[in-house]
């Protein structure tokens, strides 16, 4: 049996497992709350692992190892920023968001939370944020399909469209029928698979390659600054170096506004379980990131005689797995890459579906039965997937640029509003809407002016502008609202911390 046959068997087993989990979730989905938020019944470890898997995507297994392989440890600043941002998100956003969304008329999406928290009877926040979600996530899902097509093309020689449609159909099926629970459970399994692969590859490689000292010597021989976290800033002034580091690490700011991540906070069983989930999630994130970094360095030593170039550096993780593992196990490692792609796609499809049904359809005032709403939710998943697939027909689409731009857009548009909504009772609907729009506009303009985007990642000015605008407009438009004050106080009491107004 050929190596490729073994690898395809492993991937077939993985795909079958995903469909099986989706079917189990389908059997447990009875109404729209089940479909969109698993009826707020996620256990901490499911929420933590599914959030991590839906967040990291293929960047963790291919993008990060490839960047460090070529440039050295200084490429890890994005990972450092993401680790800090994720910890802050679990610590300061998760418990309050879980509590407040339940208190504010059981809001089950981020747009509906904005509306219900701020009593926006004009529906501006709900419609505006739903539109932002649909636009950004449709392209985001499309980028995942492009990545899937390129994966099968590079790994198995499949035609690009065949690989793209294969992954799209499997992901669509378990998301379409399993809903949020199906996406969360499959993401959890995918997170465990990613963890196992990123830990196993560097350990097995070191065992096979022998002396760690020799490995380190080969690495420094190939790149004397490989282990220097500040190597790319040596020729800059201290101020420019600090700006460059902050700009790179500022990816962490995006966490506060990523709908597919913070929706996991809303689905926890209780606010108190955010603490347990944080420890699990950050532990997973730290170890998998460490595994990715070690994999890159081991790749530098292993391929010292025949170095990878820029076009192949992102395959270092896959090449090492194929070198040191039986083809069947190597196939499971390949499945881990698919897991990273599919987990992100499924989470984004569910958020898009909720934006269509919960945030746009429901505000029309039309009544529908629970089963009809679930069917509408599934139709929303299908619609977004079809549009994303049409956009993905072009294999030349720029994946990394699109992901970076979408991350900044969500982080700047939603992040400041989420934080203000949870920590400042005087935020107003007008202020929230003005901040959200201004953040998105600044990201769009800044990100498309090369001198500006090269000097500073667009999420930084977008986040700052959104925060300042929301605060200023809210101060100008604030009127006391007893209902808002009562709900805010109830949330503070439930999470056990007081914040002055």
C-alpha positions in Angstrom: 0.0 0.0 0.0 1.4 3.4 -1.0 2.2 6.2 1.5 -0.5 8.4 -0.2 -3.1 5.6 0.3 -2.3 5.4 4.0 -2.6 9.1 4.3 -6.0 9.2 2.5 -7.3 6.4 4.8 -6.4 8.5 7.8 -8.1 11.6 6.4 -11.2 9.5 5.5 -11.4 8.3 9.1 -11.1 11.9 10.3 -13.8 13.1 7.9 -16.1 10.3 9.0 -15.6 11.2 12.6 -16.6 14.8 11.9 -19.8 13.8 10.2 -20.6 11.4 13.1 -20.2 14.2 15.6 -22.3 16.5 13.5 -25.1 13.8 13.5 -24.9 13.5 17.3 -25.3 17.2 17.6 -28.2 17.2 15.1 -30.1 14.8 17.4 -29.7 17.2 20.3 -30.8 20.3 18.4 -34.5 21.2 18.9 -34.8 24.9 18.8 -33.0 28.1 17.7 -31.2 28.5 21.0 -29.8 25.0 20.6 -28.8 25.7 17.0 -27.1 29.1 17.7 -25.7 28.7 21.2 -26.1 25.0 22.3 -28.7 26.3 24.9 -25.8 27.8 26.9 -24.6 24.3 27.9 -21.0 24.1 26.9 -18.6 22.6 29.4 -15.5 24.6 30.1 -13.1 22.3 28.3 -15.3 22.1 25.2 -15.6 25.9 25.2 -11.8 26.4 25.7 -10.7 23.9 23.1 -13.3 24.9 20.5 -12.4 28.6 20.9 -8.7 27.8 20.4 -9.2 25.6 17.4 -11.6 28.1 15.7 -9.1 30.9 16.4 -5.8 29.5 15.3 -6.7 27.9 11.9 -3.9 26.8 9.6 -1.7 29.7 10.7 -0.6 27.7 13.8 0.5 24.6 11.8 1.8 26.2 8.7 2.1 30.0 8.8 3.9 30.3 12.2 6.4 27.5 11.7 7.1 28.7 8.2 7.7 32.3 9.3 10.0 31.2 12.2 11.9 28.8 9.9 12.8 31.7 7.6 13.2 34.5 10.0 13.9 33.2 13.5 12.3 33.8 16.9 11.5 37.4 16.2 8.6 36.2 14.1 7.0 35.0 17.3 5.8 38.5 18.4 2.4 37.8 16.8 2.1 34.6 18.8 3.1 36.5 22.0 0.5 39.2 21.3 -2.2 36.6 20.7 -1.4 34.7 23.9 -1.6 37.9 25.9 -4.8 39.0 24.1 -6.5 35.6 24.6 -5.7 35.5 28.3 -7.1 39.0 28.8 -10.2 38.1 26.8 -10.9 35.0 28.9 -10.1 36.9 32.1 -12.0 40.2 31.6 -14.6 39.5 28.9 -15.7 35.9 29.3 -17.4 36.0 32.7 -19.1 39.3 32.2 -20.3 38.6 28.7 -21.7 35.2 29.7 -23.6 36.9 32.6 -24.8 40.0 30.7 -26.1 38.2 27.6 -28.3 36.1 29.8 -29.5 39.1 31.8 -30.1 41.3 28.7 -33.2 39.4 27.5 -31.2 36.3 26.7 -29.2 37.7 23.8 -27.7 34.8 21.8 -25.6 36.8 19.3 -23.2 39.7 19.6 -25.4 42.0 17.5 -28.5 41.2 19.6 -26.4 41.8 22.8 -25.5 45.2 21.6 -29.1 46.1 20.9 -30.5 44.7 24.1 -27.7 45.9 26.3 -28.1 49.5 25.0 -31.9 49.4 24.4 -31.4 50.4 20.7 -35.0 50.5 19.5 -33.9 51.8 16.1 -32.0 48.5 15.5 -29.0 50.4 14.1 -26.4 48.5 16.1 -28.0 45.1 15.4 -28.3 45.7 11.6 -24.9 47.4 11.3 -23.0 44.7 13.2 -24.9 41.9 11.4 -23.9 43.4 8.0 -20.2 43.7 9.2 -20.3 40.0 10.2 -21.8 38.8 7.0 -19.4 40.8 4.8 -16.2 39.9 6.6 -17.0 36.3 7.4 -18.2 35.4 3.9 -14.8 36.3 2.7 -13.1 34.7 5.7 -14.9 31.4 5.0 -13.9 31.8 1.4 -10.3 32.0 2.4 -10.6 28.7 4.3 -12.0 27.1 1.1 -9.0 28.4 -0.9 -6.6 27.0 1.7 -8.4 23.6 1.5 -8.1 23.5 -2.2 -4.4 24.4 -2.1 -3.9 21.8 0.6 -5.2 18.9 -1.4 -3.5 20.2 -4.5 -0.1 20.3 -2.8 -0.5 17.1 -0.7 -2.2 14.7 -3.0 -2.1 16.3 -6.5 -5.9 16.8 -6.6 -7.3 19.5 -8.9 -7.8 22.7 -6.8 -11.5 22.8 -7.2 -11.9 19.1 -6.2 -10.1 19.7 -2.9 -11.9 22.9 -2.2 -15.4 21.4 -2.8 -14.6 18.2 -0.8 -13.6 20.1 2.3 -16.5 22.6 1.8 -19.1 19.9 1.6 -17.9 18.0 4.6 -17.7 21.1 6.7 -21.0 22.3 5.5 -22.8 19.0 6.3 -21.7 18.8 9.9 -22.3 22.5 10.5 -25.6 22.6 8.6 -27.2 19.9 10.7 -25.2 20.1 14.0 -25.4 23.8 14.4 -23.3 25.5 17.1 -23.1 22.3 19.2 -21.8 20.4 16.2 -19.3 23.1 15.4 -18.1 23.3 19.0 -17.8 19.5 19.5 -15.9 19.0 16.2 -13.7 22.0 17.0 -12.9 20.4 20.4 -11.8 17.2 18.7 -9.9 19.2 16.1 -8.2 21.1 18.9 -7.1 17.9 20.5 -5.8 16.6 17.1 -3.8 19.8 16.5 -2.4 19.6 20.1 -1.3 16.0 19.6 0.3 16.7 16.3 2.2 19.8 17.4 3.5 18.1 20.5 4.4 14.8 18.8 6.3 16.1 15.7 9.1 18.0 17.6 9.5 15.3 20.2 9.8 12.4 17.7 12.0 14.5 15.5 14.5 15.2 18.3 14.5 11.6 19.4 15.4 10.5 15.8 17.9 13.3 15.2 19.9 12.7 18.4 21.9 15.2 20.5 20.0 18.4 21.2 23.3 20.3 21.4 24.1 19.4 17.8 20.6 20.4 16.7 21.1 23.8 18.3 24.5 24.2 16.7 23.1 23.5 13.3 20.3 26.1 13.8 22.7 28.9 14.9 25.0 27.9 12.0 22.2 28.5 9.5 21.0 31.6 11.3 23.1 33.2 14.0 20.1 35.3 15.2 17.7 32.4 15.2 17.0 32.6 18.9 17.1 36.4 19.2 13.6 37.7 19.9 14.7 41.2 19.0 17.0 40.5 16.0 14.9 42.3 13.4 15.0 45.5 15.4 18.8 45.7 16.1 19.3 48.3 13.4 16.4 50.5 14.5 16.3 53.1 17.3 14.7 52.1 20.6 11.5 54.0 19.8 11.1 52.5 16.3 11.8 49.0 17.7 9.2 49.5 20.4 6.6 50.7 17.8 7.4 47.7 15.5 7.1 45.2 18.4 3.8 46.8 19.5 2.4 46.8 16.0 3.2 43.1 15.5 1.9 42.1 19.0 -1.2 44.2 18.5 -2.9 41.2 16.9 -3.9 40.4 20.5 -6.2 43.4 20.5 -8.4 41.7 17.9 -9.6 39.0 20.4 -12.1 41.3 22.1 -14.1 41.7 18.9 -14.0 38.3 17.2 -17.6 37.0 17.1 -16.7 33.3 16.4 -14.5 33.3 19.6 -16.4 35.3 22.1 -19.7 33.5 21.3 -18.1 30.6 23.2 -18.1 32.7 26.3 -21.8 33.2 25.9 -22.4 29.5 25.6 -20.7 28.5 28.9 -23.0 26.9 31.5 -22.2 29.6 34.1 -20.0 32.8 34.3 -17.9 31.1 37.0 -16.7 28.4 34.6 -14.8 31.0 32.5 -12.0 30.6 35.0 -11.6 26.9 34.3 -12.0 27.4 30.6 -9.3 30.1 30.7 -6.8 27.8 32.2 -7.5 25.0 29.8 -7.6 27.3 26.8 -4.5 29.3 27.5 -2.6 26.1 28.4 -3.6 24.6 25.1 -2.6 27.7 23.3 0.8 28.0 25.0 1.8 24.4 24.4 0.6 24.3 20.8 2.4 27.6 20.0 5.5 26.2 21.6 5.2 23.1 19.5 4.9 25.2 16.4 8.1 27.2 17.3 10.1 24.0 18.1 9.0 22.4 14.9 10.3 25.3 12.9 13.7 25.3 14.6 14.0 21.5 14.2 13.2 21.9 10.6 16.1 24.4 10.2 18.5 21.8 11.6 17.0 18.8 9.7 17.0 20.6 6.3 20.3 22.3 6.8 21.8 20.5 3.8 18.9 21.3 1.5 17.1 24.3 3.0 13.5 25.1 2.1 12.8 28.3 0.3 10.1 30.9 0.9 7.6 29.0 -1.3 8.0 25.8 0.6 8.8 26.9 4.2 5.2 26.7 5.3 5.3 22.9 4.7 8.1 22.3 7.2 5.6 20.8 9.7 4.1 18.5 7.1 7.5 17.4 5.7 8.8 16.6 9.2 5.7 14.5 9.9 6.1 12.6 6.7 9.8 12.0 7.4 9.5 10.7 11.0 6.1 9.0 11.1 4.4 6.0 9.5 2.3 7.1 6.5 -0.9 6.4 8.5 0.2 8.6 11.4 1.5 11.2 8.9 -2.0 11.2 7.4 -3.4 12.0 10.8 -1.0 14.9 11.0 -2.2 16.1 7.6 -5.7 15.8 9.0 -4.7 18.2 11.8 -4.0 20.8 9.1 -7.5 20.2 7.7 -8.9 20.4 11.3 -7.4 23.8 11.7 -9.0 25.0 8.4 -12.4 23.3 9.0 -12.8 24.4 12.6 -12.5 28.0 11.7 -14.8 27.7 8.7 -17.6 25.9 10.8 -17.5 28.6 13.5 -17.7 31.4 11.0 -20.6 29.8 9.2 -22.6 29.5 12.4 -22.0 33.2 13.3 -23.1 34.2 9.8 -26.2 32.1 10.1 -27.1 33.7 13.4 -26.6 37.1 11.9 -29.0 36.3 9.1 -31.7 34.7 11.3 -31.4 36.1 14.8 -30.2 39.6 13.8 -31.9 40.4 10.5 -34.9 38.1 10.1 -36.2 38.3 13.6 -36.2 42.1 13.7 -38.8 42.1 10.9 -41.3 41.1 13.5 -42.4 37.9 11.6 -43.2 34.9 13.8 -41.9 31.4 13.1 -42.0 28.2 15.0 -38.8 26.8 16.7 -38.4 24.2 13.9 -38.9 26.9 11.2 -36.2 29.1 12.8 -33.8 26.2 12.9 -34.5 25.6 9.2 -33.9 29.2 8.5 -30.6 29.0 10.4 -29.5 26.0 8.2 -30.6 27.9 5.1 -28.4 30.8 6.3 -25.4 28.4 6.6 -26.0 27.1 3.1 -26.4 30.5 1.6 -23.1 31.9 3.0 -21.3 28.7 2.1 -22.4 28.9 -1.5 -21.4 32.6 -1.8 -18.0 31.8 -0.2 -17.5 28.9 -2.6 -18.1 31.1 -5.6 -15.6 33.6 -4.3 -13.1 30.8 -3.7 -13.2 29.7 -7.3 -10.1 31.8 -7.9 -7.1 29.9 -6.4 -5.1 33.1 -6.6 -7.0 34.7 -3.7 -4.7 36.3 -1.1 -5.5 34.3 2.1 -3.2 35.9 4.6 -4.0 39.5 3.6 -7.7 38.9 3.8 -7.5 37.2 7.2 -5.3 40.0 8.6 -7.7 42.6 7.3 -10.8 40.8 8.6 -9.2 40.3 12.1 -8.4 44.0 12.3 -11.9 44.9 11.1 -13.6 42.9 13.8 -11.2 43.8 16.5 -11.5 47.6 15.9 -15.3 47.6 15.1 -16.5 45.3 17.9 -13.7 45.1 20.5 -14.0 48.6 22.0 -17.8 48.3 22.1 -17.7 45.0 23.8 -15.3 46.3 26.5 -17.3 49.5 27.0 -20.6 47.6 27.1 -19.3 45.3 29.9 -17.4 47.9 32.0 -19.1 51.3 31.5 -22.8 51.7 32.2 -23.0 55.1 30.4 -22.3 53.7 26.9 -25.2 54.7 24.6 -26.6 53.2 21.5 -25.6 56.2 19.4 -22.1 56.1 20.9 -21.7 52.4 20.3 -22.9 52.7 16.7 -20.6 55.7 16.0 -17.6 53.9 17.5 -18.3 50.7 15.6 -18.6 52.5 12.3 -15.6 54.7 12.8 -13.4 51.7 13.8 -14.3 49.8 10.7 -13.8 52.9 8.5 -10.3 53.6 9.9 -9.2 50.0 9.4 -10.4 50.1 5.8 -8.7 53.4 5.0 -5.5 52.7 7.0 -5.1 49.2 5.7 -5.3 50.3 2.1 -2.7 53.1 2.4 0.7 51.2 2.2 2.9 53.7 4.0 0.5 53.7 7.0 -0.2 50.0 7.1 3.6 49.3 6.8 4.3 51.5 9.8 1.5 50.2 12.0 -1.0 47.4 11.9 -4.4 49.0 11.1 -6.1 47.5 14.2 -4.2 49.9 16.5 -5.5 53.2 15.0 -8.9 51.6 14.4 -9.3 50.4 17.9 -8.2 53.7 19.5 -10.5 55.8 17.2 -13.5 53.5 17.9 -12.9 53.7 21.7 -12.5 57.5 21.8 -15.5 58.1 19.5 -17.8 55.8 21.4 -16.8 57.4 24.7 -17.2 61.0 23.4 -20.5 60.4 21.7 -21.8 58.5 24.6 -20.9 61.3 27.0 -22.8 63.7 24.8 -25.9 61.6 24.4 -26.1 59.8 27.8 -29.5 59.8 29.5 -30.1 57.8 32.7 -32.0 54.6 32.0 -33.2 52.6 35.1 -33.5 49.3 33.1 -29.9 49.6 31.9 -28.6 50.5 35.4 -30.5 47.6 37.0 -29.2 45.1 34.4 -25.6 46.4 34.7 -25.8 46.2 38.5 -27.2 42.6 38.3 -24.3 41.6 36.1 -21.7 43.1 38.4 -23.3 41.3 41.3 -23.3 38.0 39.5 -19.7 38.1 38.5 -18.7 39.5 41.9 -16.7 42.6 40.9 -17.6 46.3 41.1 -16.6 48.9 38.6 -17.2 52.6 39.1 -19.3 54.4 36.5 
